[in-house]
Every structure is written in structure tokens, then in C-alpha cells.
Amino acid sequence: MINNIICKFKNCYFAYVSYFYSNIINKLKPNYFIHGDDWKTGIQANVRKQVIETLAKWQGELIEVPYNIKIQDIEVFLIKRLNENGYKF
């Protein structure tokens, strides 16, 4: 499950429900921030931009999961993306 993957990282993070991601990102300073790719345009585009700018302060990375991906395929997608970035499980 996704929770198992996330908890294999150096630190374990949680789902955060708010449009003010930058506040929690600044506090936690994650290496990776995972979000669906449905916020590239529209009302959430500015929030996405703020997240990218916040993560850049410590070279954190935004990983966007395709919005139409099947829930059972998210784990495989995340492992592949993280391996591409040099993260070792």
C-alpha cells in the first residue's frame, strides 16, 4: 500500500488536506511532495507554483501522479519515479 511506501522513507509523512501546503511543507521540509497532476491548470495552478517554489529552497521535488491512474497502480508509479531520482528503498 502507499502508506507502506511513504513510511519506508527516512521520515514518514501524512495526507494533508488544505490549500495552504506551503505552511506544512516549510515545517516538514520533505524531500518529495506527492500530488495528483490535476492542478497544473485552473484554480490550483498558483498553489502548485507555491509548492514548487517552497520545495526548491532545499531541493525538494514535486512528484505528480497522473490523475487518471488506477489506485492499485500508484505504488508502482511512485517506486519507479523515486528510483529514477536515485532514492533507494
C-alpha positions in Angstrom: 0.0 0.0 0.0 1.0 3.6 -0.5 1.3 4.2 3.3 3.9 1.4 3.4 6.0 3.1 0.7 5.9 6.5 2.3 6.9 5.1 5.7 10.0 3.4 4.1 11.4 6.9 3.6 13.7 8.5 6.1 10.7 10.2 7.6 7.1 9.3 7.4 4.6 11.9 6.3 0.8 12.1 6.2 -2.0 13.3 4.0 -2.6 17.0 4.4 -6.0 18.5 3.4 -5.6 22.2 2.8 -4.8 24.6 0.0 -2.0 26.1 2.2 0.5 23.4 1.5 3.5 25.8 1.9 3.0 26.1 5.6 3.3 22.4 6.3 6.0 21.9 3.7 8.1 24.6 5.3 7.7 22.9 8.7 8.4 19.3 7.5 10.9 20.0 4.7 10.2 16.8 2.8 12.5 15.6 0.0 9.4 14.7 -2.0 5.9 16.0 -2.2 3.3 13.8 -3.9 0.2 15.3 -5.6 -2.1 14.4 -8.4 -1.3 16.1 -11.7 -4.8 17.7 -12.0 -3.6 21.0 -10.6 -1.3 22.1 -13.4 -4.0 24.5 -14.7 -7.0 26.2 -13.3 -7.6 27.5 -9.8 -4.9 25.3 -8.1 -2.1 26.3 -10.5 -1.0 29.1 -8.2 -0.9 26.7 -5.2 1.2 24.3 -7.3 3.6 27.1 -8.1 4.0 28.0 -4.4 4.7 24.3 -3.6 7.4 24.1 -6.3 9.0 27.4 -5.0 8.8 26.2 -1.4 10.4 22.8 -2.2 13.1 24.5 -4.2 14.5 26.1 -1.0 16.1 22.7 0.0 16.0 21.0 -3.4 12.8 19.1 -2.6 10.9 17.6 -5.5 7.3 17.6 -6.6 6.1 14.2 -7.9 2.9 14.4 -9.8 0.8 11.2 -10.1 -1.4 11.0 -13.2 -4.9 11.9 -12.1 -6.5 9.1 -14.1 -4.1 6.3 -12.7 -5.8 3.4 -11.1 -5.3 3.3 -7.3 -3.6 -0.1 -7.4 -1.0 1.3 -9.9 0.0 4.3 -7.7 2.5 2.3 -5.7 4.3 1.1 -8.8 4.3 4.6 -10.3 5.9 6.1 -7.2 8.5 3.4 -6.8 9.5 3.9 -10.5 9.7 7.7 -10.1 11.7 7.6 -6.9 14.1 5.0 -8.3 14.6 7.3 -11.3 15.6 10.1 -8.8 18.1 7.9 -7.1 16.1 7.0 -4.0 17.0 3.5 -2.8 14.5 1.5 -0.7 
